[in-house]
Amino acid sequence: MRNIIFGPLLRLVPVGLIALSIQRVVFANHPVGDIKLQFVLALVVAAGAGGGSDRGAVAGFVLGLLYDASGNTPLGLMALSYGLAGMTAGYVHSFTPDPQWWLASIFAFFGAAVGEAAIPAAEVITGEDGWITTDIWVTVVVVAGFAAVMCPLLMPIGRWMMGVKRKKWKAMLE
C-alpha cells in the first residue's frame, strides 16, 4: 500500500496537471508558424530519458490520459502515442545507465518524433479525417527539436516525478 501512495503516481499526476496547464495556456495560444509545440510530450520524453523505457512508458500513458481527459481526442489516443514516445526515449538506458545530457537529448528527439508521428496515424485508425498531410513531417521535426532542447531542463523534473534516483558509483576495494 505504501508503494502505491508514495510511488510515482503521487508525483506524476500533480506535475502532469501543471504541465498540461502550461501546454493549454501558453503553448496552445502561441504557435510557432502554425505548429503548436508539445510541452507535455517534452516532459514525457525527458522522464523516459531520465528513468528508462518502462518508466517513460508509464509517464507517457498517464500524462496522455490526462491530455485525453482534458481535450477533445478519443480516450487513449494520446496515451498510446505518448507511451510510445516515452518508451522510445528511454532506450538510451540500454547504452548507458546514466546518460549525458546530449545523448538524452538525441533520444528525446527520436522519442518525440515517434510520439508526434503516432498521433495522426492513430487518428486515422479511429476514423478522424484530414490528419495525415504533407506538412506532418515539418511538424514532427519542429516538435521533436523542441523536445530535444527542453530535455536537459525537464530531465530532473522527470526523474523526480518518476522516483528515479541517480546512480551512485562506488569504488571497488580489493
C-alpha positions as CSV (number, residue, x, y, z in Angstrom):
1,M,0.0,0.0,0.0
2,R,2.8,2.3,0.8
3,N,4.4,1.9,-2.6
4,I,1.2,3.0,-4.3
5,I,0.7,6.1,-2.1
6,F,4.4,7.2,-2.1
7,G,5.2,5.8,-5.6
8,P,5.4,7.9,-8.7
9,L,1.6,8.3,-9.1
10,L,1.5,10.7,-6.2
11,R,4.1,12.9,-8.0
12,L,3.1,12.1,-11.6
13,V,-0.5,13.4,-11.5
14,P,0.2,16.9,-10.0
15,V,3.2,17.5,-12.2
16,G,1.3,16.3,-15.2
17,L,-1.6,18.7,-14.4
18,I,0.8,21.6,-14.1
19,A,2.5,20.6,-17.4
20,L,-0.9,20.2,-19.1
21,S,-1.9,23.7,-17.8
22,I,1.3,25.2,-19.3
23,Q,0.5,23.3,-22.6
24,R,-3.1,24.6,-22.8
25,V,-2.4,28.2,-21.7
26,V,1.0,29.1,-23.1
27,F,1.9,26.7,-26.0
28,A,-1.6,26.3,-27.5
29,N,-2.1,30.1,-27.7
30,H,1.4,30.8,-29.1
31,P,2.1,28.5,-32.0
32,V,5.4,28.7,-33.9
33,G,4.5,29.0,-37.6
34,D,1.1,27.2,-37.2
35,I,2.8,24.4,-35.2
36,K,1.8,24.0,-31.6
37,L,4.7,22.9,-29.5
38,Q,4.0,19.9,-27.2
39,F,5.3,20.7,-23.7
40,V,3.6,17.6,-22.2
41,L,5.4,15.4,-24.8
42,A,8.7,17.0,-24.0
43,L,8.1,16.2,-20.3
44,V,7.3,12.6,-21.2
45,V,10.4,12.0,-23.3
46,A,12.5,13.7,-20.6
47,A,11.1,11.3,-18.0
48,G,11.8,8.4,-20.3
49,A,15.4,9.6,-21.0
50,G,15.9,10.0,-17.3
51,G,14.3,6.9,-16.0
52,G,14.3,4.3,-18.7
53,S,11.8,2.8,-21.2
54,D,9.5,1.3,-18.7
55,R,9.1,4.5,-16.6
56,G,8.9,6.5,-19.8
57,A,6.0,4.4,-21.0
58,V,4.2,4.8,-17.7
59,A,4.7,8.5,-17.7
60,G,3.5,8.7,-21.3
61,F,0.4,6.7,-20.6
62,V,-0.6,8.6,-17.5
63,L,0.1,12.1,-19.0
64,G,-1.5,11.0,-22.2
65,L,-4.7,10.0,-20.3
66,L,-4.7,13.4,-18.6
67,Y,-4.3,15.1,-22.0
68,D,-7.2,13.0,-23.4
69,A,-9.4,13.8,-20.5
70,S,-8.9,17.5,-20.9
71,G,-9.3,17.7,-24.6
72,N,-11.5,16.5,-27.5
73,T,-9.4,13.5,-28.5
74,P,-10.6,9.9,-28.1
75,L,-9.7,8.5,-24.8
76,G,-6.4,6.6,-25.0
77,L,-5.2,8.1,-28.3
78,M,-2.6,10.4,-26.7
79,A,-1.9,7.8,-24.0
80,L,-0.8,5.4,-26.7
81,S,1.2,8.0,-28.6
82,Y,2.9,9.4,-25.5
83,G,3.6,5.9,-24.1
84,L,5.4,5.1,-27.3
85,A,7.4,8.3,-27.1
86,G,8.4,7.7,-23.5
87,M,9.4,4.2,-24.2
88,T,11.5,5.2,-27.3
89,A,13.3,8.0,-25.4
90,G,14.0,5.5,-22.5
91,Y,16.0,3.3,-24.8
92,V,19.0,5.5,-24.0
93,H,19.5,3.4,-20.9
94,S,20.3,0.4,-23.0
95,F,23.5,2.2,-23.9
96,T,24.5,3.8,-20.6
97,P,23.0,3.7,-17.1
98,D,23.4,7.5,-16.6
99,P,23.2,9.3,-20.0
100,Q,25.0,12.5,-20.7
101,W,22.7,15.5,-21.4
102,W,23.4,15.5,-25.2
103,L,22.7,11.7,-25.5
104,A,19.5,12.1,-23.6
105,S,18.5,15.0,-26.0
106,I,19.2,12.8,-29.0
107,F,16.9,10.1,-27.7
108,A,14.4,12.6,-26.6
109,F,14.3,13.9,-30.2
110,F,13.7,10.4,-31.6
111,G,11.1,9.6,-28.9
112,A,9.2,12.9,-29.6
113,A,9.3,12.2,-33.3
114,V,7.8,8.7,-32.8
115,G,5.1,10.1,-30.4
116,E,4.2,13.0,-32.7
117,A,4.1,10.8,-35.8
118,A,1.9,8.2,-34.0
119,I,-0.8,10.8,-33.3
120,P,-2.0,11.3,-36.9
121,A,-1.6,7.5,-37.6
122,A,-3.8,6.7,-34.6
123,E,-6.3,9.3,-35.5
124,V,-6.7,7.8,-39.0
125,I,-7.4,4.4,-37.3
126,T,-10.0,5.9,-35.1
127,G,-11.8,7.5,-38.0
128,E,-10.7,11.1,-37.9
129,D,-10.1,12.6,-41.3
130,G,-7.5,15.0,-42.7
131,W,-4.7,14.5,-40.2
132,I,-2.1,13.0,-42.5
133,T,-0.8,15.7,-44.8
134,T,2.5,16.7,-46.4
135,D,3.1,19.2,-43.5
136,I,3.2,16.4,-40.9
137,W,7.0,15.9,-41.4
138,V,7.7,19.5,-40.7
139,T,5.6,19.4,-37.6
140,V,7.3,16.2,-36.4
141,V,10.8,17.7,-36.8
142,V,9.8,21.0,-35.1
143,V,8.1,19.3,-32.1
144,A,11.0,16.8,-31.8
145,G,13.5,19.6,-31.9
146,F,11.6,21.4,-29.2
147,A,11.6,18.3,-27.0
148,A,15.4,17.8,-27.6
149,V,16.1,21.4,-26.5
150,M,13.8,21.1,-23.4
151,C,15.1,17.6,-22.4
152,P,18.1,18.8,-20.3
153,L,15.9,21.2,-18.4
154,L,13.0,18.8,-17.9
155,M,15.0,15.7,-17.1
156,P,15.5,16.5,-13.4
157,I,11.7,17.1,-13.1
158,G,11.1,13.8,-14.9
159,R,13.4,11.9,-12.7
160,W,11.8,13.3,-9.5
161,M,8.3,12.7,-10.9
162,M,9.1,9.0,-11.6
163,G,11.0,8.5,-8.4
164,V,14.3,7.7,-10.1
165,K,17.5,8.3,-8.1
166,R,20.7,9.0,-9.9
167,K,23.2,6.1,-10.0
168,K,26.0,6.3,-7.4
169,W,29.3,4.8,-8.5
170,K,31.4,3.2,-5.7
171,A,35.0,2.3,-5.9
172,M,35.7,-1.4,-5.6
173,L,38.1,-2.1,-2.8
174,E,40.3,-5.1,-3.1
